[in-house]
Amino acid sequence: MLTEEDRRLLHVLSQDCRLTPEELSIQTGLTPDYINKKIKQWESDKVIVRYSTLINYDQLEEDRVTALIDLKVMPQRGQGYDKIAQRFQKFPEIKSVYLMSGDFDLCLIVEGKNMHDIAQFVSDKLSPLDLIETTSTRFILRRYKQDGVEFHGEEERPQRLVITP
Amino acid sequence: MKQYLSPLALNLKPSGIRRFFDLAATVEGVISLGVGEPDFTTPWVMTESAIFSLEQGQTMYTSNAGLIELRRELSKYMAKHQALNYSPDNEILITVGASEAVDLAMRAILVPGDGILIPDPSYVAYAGCASMSGADIHYVPLRAEHDFRLKVEDLQLAYTPNCKILVLSFPNNPTGAIMTRDDLLPIARFASENDLIIISDEIYSDLTYAGQHTPFATLPFMHNRTIHVSGFSKAYAMTGWRIGYAAGHPDIIQAMTRIHQYTIMCAPIMAQVAALEGLKSGDSAKKEMILEYDRRRRLMVHGFREIGLTCFEPLGAFYVFPEITATRLRSDEFAEQLLKEEKVAVVPGTAFGPGGEGHIRCSYAYSTQQLLEALSRIKRFVKKII
């Protein structure tokens, strides 16, 4: 169970992981010592897995395509879906692997330079695998929101008055 | 045409905020810390429920007191979270913002010549509404040396036997001060001894960053004496929806409802629907906002102290109220010069009453980047002076 202090610390870290322990201390009211200890513990417990940057590639003139690939696979005796999911994890093109409920079993998020790249990856690497029964590939056309951050629409947000009571 | 105006309207002073608003509006590229409203938008789940209700054709009047579903949910919410027990049938009135509830409460109780005790500094509407009722205003100072808490000694000094109402507003705008149960107990005893009605404006109660907020009506013998005022503007980021409420003794709430029915009729139905949804499912969005305010609050207090200004730690609302006497400038001079030289808008403490002299109100309902930029400009400005 998270304490109120830890919740506060995780909140600030999730907003900006570049803050120093001293800056974190100012914004959470916790001592830098406590913060250092806690972060180390979270890192070793894999609670904090990575410090990453959320990039909106749509703003850059760079070719990058993301696809969601749904897969129907044959679960393996004694191992269920784990074995095949672990195999997918190894491909650098595959950014995320999820076991799903519903019509399909696994959902992969795959990134490539263009649609052709991804199509090639599906036909060369995924489809030939014996355990895969069906695939369905859908390309992301526009990213409106990711990880809780809105990529579009914020600029049109109406402004507040400069001074209000 | 002034000869046609009633003396009450003629003598009603414009809010001290107004002059500053006009001034700040003329400056390009201003960073404002002057806003008394959240920078978040209303949680989408609430907005969406209002849109859906409009699509369903819910565009009619509601009962004067407000949708019974909303009053029922509010009654349950207050009982569960604040230990306040009000019947949805005749002890709760939904108003157009908490300001309307304050106005109705004063109009229902005061006659010209009655006294009203108003903390100084405090939200601009209290004195304005009291003067429209023709009341005799007695300011009670909230002192920096008491962390801007109301002290019974100051109440005793300001009190005269014609006083009928004491206004309380904790967590406080503009100071951010809160009052604990122990702080409030002597005030409650004073109210009993002097037969005062309390208008307790607790609009910022959810934005309390240390301990649990104590609703004044939960203190011994205060339930019947208190008109509990609150609303959805601050904690649910709903300022523009204008939705507030008053809860209290049925005699008082019924009187307020009668005034409300002739002047307002009812609060807008779509805002009531959104508020209802907020009570049912807006809790997690509210908690996220509170976490973020808390972080910015600490950042601001630290920032002002680092600049070299005395800044008491506010434990409520979303304002800091640093002292600027070290600059030897009056509050309005400080705010005006800061605006001209560094393009940062803050509100002089005196906009909230003479007791605000020597302080400025800075809202932290802004992004961290904006706050850091504003702090660095204020630092440059102050370092030139001291």
Contacts between the chains, C-beta under 8 A, distances in Angstrom:
chain1	res1	chain2	res2	distance
A	7	B	291	7.2
A	8	B	291	6.6
A	8	B	294	6.8
A	8	B	295	7.4
A	11	B	291	4.5
A	11	B	292	7.3
A	11	B	295	6.8
A	12	B	295	5.3
A	15	B	292	7.6
A	15	B	295	7.6
A	15	B	368	7.6
A	16	B	368	7.3
A	26	B	298	5.8
A	26	B	299	6.0
A	26	B	302	4.5
A	27	B	295	4.6
A	27	B	296	7.9
A	27	B	298	5.3
A	27	B	299	5.3
A	28	B	295	7.0
A	28	B	298	6.9
A	29	B	298	5.5
A	157	B	41	7.3
A	160	B	35	5.2
A	160	B	37	6.2
A	160	B	39	7.3
A	161	B	21	7.0
A	161	B	35	6.8
A	162	B	21	6.6
A	162	B	24	4.4
A	162	B	25	6.0
A	162	B	30	6.3
A	162	B	32	4.6
A	162	B	34	6.0
A	162	B	35	7.2
A	162	B	345	5.6
A	163	B	17	5.8
A	163	B	20	5.4
A	163	B	21	4.3
A	163	B	24	5.4
A	163	B	32	6.7
A	163	B	34	3.7
A	163	B	35	6.7
A	163	B	345	6.1
A	163	B	347	6.2
A	164	B	17	7.2
A	164	B	21	7.8
A	164	B	34	7.3
A	164	B	35	5.2
A	164	B	36	4.6
A	164	B	37	5.7
A	164	B	239	7.9
A	165	B	15	6.3
A	165	B	17	5.0
A	165	B	36	5.2
A	165	B	123	6.6
A	165	B	124	4.8
A	165	B	125	7.2
A	165	B	173	7.7
